[in-house]
C-alpha cells in the first residue's frame, strides 16, 4: 500500500469537506470501514510503504497493515482532536495493541508528530531505511514472504486478527457516534479554525 508522489503516504480526510452533513459514507463511514476490513481480511500480508507523511487516516492505515516499511523521511502522527475528529475504531483501540496503551493515548490526546526513528522505537514501524533504498527494502520483505507457505501465512494472519476481531463492531458503533459528533458546533469549530488558520476554541462549544 503506497501513496502517490514523494511527499506523503496519506494525510487523512479532506477537512474542507467536513461540515457535519454526512450520510455515513464518503469521508467517514462504510467505505473506510470496508477498506480497513479488506486489509485485515485479505489472506496475504499487506505492507505499508511510507515515503513521507502518514498523518490522521494515513497513520491508521499504517497501524492496520501487517508491516510498515518507512523512509527515514517519514513522519507519523494524529491530528483528529485538533480539527474536531477522531477514529473510533482500529485507529484507537488497535493502536493501543500495537504501541501500548499509554503511547496510543499520547498519540491521540496530544497530536504530536513522530519521525520515522521514533515510530520504529514505539513499534509502529517494522523497518526504517534511507529514502532511496525504500523500494528495495519493500521488495526484500516481499521476496522473503514469497518463499513461505501461503496457506500457513494466511492461517497465521487470521489467527493474529482473531484476537482483535471484536474491534470491528466497536468501530461500526463508533462511526455512528462520530457522525452525530460531526453535526455539533464543537466539531464544526475544528473545521472552521483549520480553514481559517487559527487556534480552535472547542470549549466554547462543548456541552
Secondary structure, DSSP 8 states (H G I E B T S, - for coil): -B-STTTEEE--S-GGG-SS---SSTTSSHHHHHHHHHHHHSSS--EEEESSEEETHHHHHHHHSSEEEEETT-EEE--GGGTT----SIIIIIHHHHH-HHHHHHHHHH--EEEHHHHHHHTS-SEEE-GGGHHHHHHHHHHHHHTS-HHHHHHHHHHHHHTTTTHHHHHHHHHHHHHHHHTSHHHHHHHHHHHHTS---GGGT--
